[in-house]
Structures are given as C-alpha cells and as structure tokens.
Amino acid sequence: MTYALQNVTCFCLVFLAWTTVNVAMDCSVYTDFDSCDAASHCNWQGGGETAHCRCAADIELDVLFTVSTSSYIGSDHFELMIKPLLYNLTQNGINVGTTRVGWNIFSDSVRASNLTYTSYSDLASFVDAIYFDGGVADLSLALQNTLSAFAASSQSARKLNVIVMGSNAYSETGTLEVCGYAAKLKQLGIQVVFVGIGRS
C-alpha cells in the first residue's frame, strides 16, 4: 500500500495530488483589490475594513494529515524531511477560508485532532508540536481513526487523506486487514495519498 520514495521525490507526489483536487494557493497574500484581481484564482470580497481576497472557487475541502512518528521513519528523516514537508503543505497548499484541516499522528497509538477551519499560525504551531516518538507504526489503527475523522464531513466536501510514513507498516493481523480499509475509504469518497520515506 505504501510507495517507498527516496529523498525529495516524496514532495512531488503530494504536490501532484494537490493539483488533482484543485487546491488554490492562498489568496490572503493579496491585500488590495488590484493584486487580488490580477490573480485568476482569487476574488475580492466585501468592503471597507472587512474587504479581503479569497479563493474564487469555493471548493469545500477536508484534509487529514496522517503522520507517522514511528521508528520506521527515523529521527533524522522526521526532522529533515517530514516536518519541512508538512510546513510547506500547510503554509502553501491550504486555503484557510474553505479548507478544514485535521491531524492523525500515529505510531503504536494515535494523537488526533478533528477537522476544523484554522489559521496559518495555528497550522505552524501544530507542526511545531509534532514530535518523533520512535514507536511502532500501526497503520491499521491510524486508518480506523481516519474513518472516524471523515465521518463528520459533509457530503459536498472533497476529502483528502495524506499519509506520511516509513516504508514499513505494522498491523497485528497483517497486511490484509490494512488493505481492507480501501473499500471503506472509497465508500466515503476519501482520496488517499501515500508518501513513503525510506527504502522498501
């Protein structure tokens, strides 16, 4: 189930997935009408002090980051690859006005946060707080939590689960159980992107 990618190749996979769900770059960087109007993916809305630039396509998007902090990644890969990847995705690929973000941090247990609208500073703070614990990557447990997280999504929302982990996964009942989640994820309309760190 996991693509074993080496070095920065993993970044390409996630950005490729980002384009398939049409996530616009953040429009809030444009602080005046002219610059906002010049960006084809943005619209200027409101007036006076409440005027702001926002994404032109109001695509409801729920993004769940399922991130392994297990020993299979290794502390060096975690700090040098995983955290920069998460910073890049959350600061450049999330439209805070139309996207809800949730977290599913796992090894042999899961630390989760619900899908919610957030700010860039809050996203950065959450990434800062993720730590490498060197446990065992129980992907089956993480996928069960994924189903629970997306159960509250609206039917109109596009759903994306970005799974970032080492090239090996552990499940007490084996690979078949993990693969068994595919049908459930598909039934909920969840698009899954795997980013594997290391060698298969």
For each residue, the residues with C-beta under 8 A, 3 or more apart:
1: 139 169 175 178 179 194
2: 163 165 167 168 169 194 196 200
3: 13 194 195 196
4: 167 196 198 199 200
5: 9 10 13 195 196 197
6: 9 10 198 199
7: 10 81
8: 11 12 81
9: 5 6 12 13
10: 5 6 7 13 14 81 85 164 195 196 197
11: 8 14 15 85 88
12: 8 9 15 16
13: 3 5 9 10 16 17 193 194 195
14: 10 11 17 18 85 89 162 193 195
15: 11 12 18 19 93
16: 12 13 19 20
17: 13 14 20 21 160 162 191 193
18: 14 15 21 23 89 93
19: 15 16 22 23
20: 16 17 191
21: 17 18 59 61 158 160 191
22: 19 57 59
23: 18 19 59 61 93 94 95 99
24: 27 41 42 55 56 57 95
25: 41 92 93 95
26: 29 92 94 95 96 120
27: 24 30 36 39 41 42 43 53 54 55 56 95 97
28: 52 53 54 96 97
29: 26 53
30: 27 35 36 39 42 53
31: 35 53
32: 35 36
33: 36 37 44 51
34: 37 38
35: 30 31 32 38 39 53
36: 27 30 32 33 39 42 43 44 53
37: 33 34 42 44
38: 34 35
39: 27 30 35 36 42 53
40: 56
41: 24 25 27 55 56 57
42: 24 27 30 36 37 39 53 54 55 56
43: 27 36 53 54 55 56
44: 33 36 37 51 52 53
45: 51 52 53 54
46: 50 51 52
47: 50 51
48: 51
49:
50: 46 47
51: 33 44 45 46 47 48
52: 28 44 45 46
53: 27 28 29 30 31 35 36 39 42 43 44 45
54: 27 28 42 43 45 95 97 98
55: 24 27 41 42 43 58 59 95 97 98
56: 24 27 40 41 42 43
57: 22 24 41
58: 55 98
59: 21 22 23 55 98 158
60: 98 154 156 157 158
61: 21 23 95 98 99 100 157 158 159 160
62: 99 100 102 115 150 153 157 158 159 160
63: 94 99 100 101 102 115 160 161 162
64: 101 102 103 104 115 146 149 150 159 160 161 162
65: 86 89 90 101 102 103 104 162 164
66: 104 106 142 143 145 146 161 162 163 164 165
67: 82 86 103 104 105 106 130 163 164 165
68: 72 73 106 107 137 139 142 164 165 166
69: 73 78 105 106 107 130 131 132 133 134 135
70: 73 106 107 108 133 134 135 136 137 165 166
71: 74 107 134 135 136 137 166
72: 68 137 165 166 167 168 169 198
73: 68 69 70 77 78 82 132 137 165 166 197 198
74: 71 77 78 166 198
75: 78 79 132 134
76: 79 80
77: 73 74 80 81 82 166 197 198
78: 69 73 74 75 81 82 83 132
79: 75 76 82 83 132
80: 76 77 83 84
81: 7 8 10 77 78 84 85 197
82: 67 73 77 78 79 85 86 164 197
83: 78 79 80 86 87 127 130
84: 80 81 87 88
85: 10 11 14 81 82 88 89 164 195
86: 65 67 82 83 89 90 127 130 164
87: 83 84 90 91 124 127
88: 11 84 85 91 92 93
89: 14 18 65 85 86 92 93 94 162
90: 65 86 87 93 94 101 120 123 124 127
91: 87 88 94 120 123 124
92: 25 26 88 89
93: 15 18 23 25 88 89 90
94: 23 26 63 89 90 91 99 101 120 123
95: 23 24 25 26 27 54 55 61 98 99
96: 26 28 99 117 118 119 120
97: 27 28 54 55 117
98: 54 55 58 59 60 61 95
99: 23 61 62 63 94 95 96 117
100: 61 62 63 115 116 117 118 153 157
101: 63 64 65 90 94 115 116 117 118 123
102: 62 63 64 65 112 113 114 115 116 149
103: 64 65 67 111 112 113 126 130
104: 64 65 66 67 110 112 142 145 146 149 161
105: 67 69 110 111 112 130
106: 66 67 68 69 70 109 110 111 137 138 139 141 142 145
107: 68 69 70 71 133 134 135 136 137 138
108: 70 135 136 137 138 141
109: 106 135 138 141
110: 104 105 106 141 142 145
111: 103 105 106
112: 102 103 104 105 145 149
113: 102 103 116 126
114: 102 149 152
115: 62 63 64 100 101 102 149 150 152 153
116: 100 101 102 113
117: 96 97 99 100 101
118: 96 100 101 122 123
119: 96 122 123
120: 26 90 91 94 96 123 124
121: 124 125
122: 118 119 125 126
123: 90 91 94 101 118 119 120 126 127
124: 87 90 91 120 121 127 128
125: 121 122 128 129
126: 103 113 122 123 129 130
127: 83 86 87 90 123 124 130
128: 124 125
129: 125 126
130: 67 69 83 86 103 105 126 127
131: 69
132: 69 73 75 78 79
133: 69 70 107
134: 69 70 71 75 107
135: 69 70 71 107 108 109
136: 70 71 107 108 170
137: 68 70 71 72 73 106 107 108 165 166 168 169 170
138: 106 107 108 109 141 142 169 170 171 172
139: 1 68 106 142 143 163 165 169 170 171 178
140: 143 144 171 172 173 177 178 181
141: 106 108 109 110 138 144 145
142: 66 68 104 106 110 138 139 145 146 163
143: 66 139 140 146 147 178 181 185
144: 140 141 147 148 181
145: 66 104 106 110 112 141 142 148 149
146: 64 66 104 142 143 149 150 161 181 185 190
147: 143 144 150 151 181 184 185 188
148: 144 145 151
149: 64 102 104 112 114 115 145 146 152
150: 62 64 115 146 147 153 159 161 188 190
151: 147 148 188
152: 114 115 149
153: 62 100 115 150 157 159 188
154: 60 157
155:
156: 60
157: 60 61 62 100 153 154
158: 21 59 60 61 62 189 191
159: 61 62 64 150 153 188 189 190 191
160: 17 21 61 62 63 64 190 191 192 193
161: 63 64 66 104 146 150 185 190 191 192 193
162: 14 17 63 64 65 66 89 193 195
163: 2 66 67 139 142 192 193 194 195
164: 10 65 66 67 68 82 85 86 195 197
165: 2 66 67 68 70 72 73 137 139 169 194 195 196 197
166: 68 70 71 72 73 74 77 137 169 196 197 198
167: 2 4 72 196 197 198 199 200
168: 2 72 137 198
169: 1 2 72 137 138 139 165 166 175 178
170: 136 137 138 139
171: 138 139 140 174 175 177 178
172: 138 140
173: 140 176 177
174: 171 177 178
175: 1 169 171 178 179
176: 173 179 180
177: 140 171 173 174 180 181
178: 1 139 140 143 169 171 174 175 181
179: 1 175 176 182
180: 176 177 183 184
181: 140 143 144 146 147 177 178 184 185
182: 179 185 186
183: 180 186 187
184: 147 180 181 187 188
185: 143 146 147 161 181 182 188 190 192
186: 182 183 189 190
187: 183 184
188: 147 150 151 153 159 184 185
189: 158 159 186
190: 146 150 159 160 161 185 186
191: 17 20 21 158 159 160 161
192: 160 161 163 185
193: 13 14 17 160 161 162 163
194: 1 2 3 13 163 165
195: 3 5 10 13 14 85 162 163 164 165
196: 2 3 4 5 10 165 166 167 200
197: 5 10 73 77 81 82 164 165 166 167
198: 4 6 72 73 74 77 166 167 168
199: 4 6 167
200: 2 4 167 196
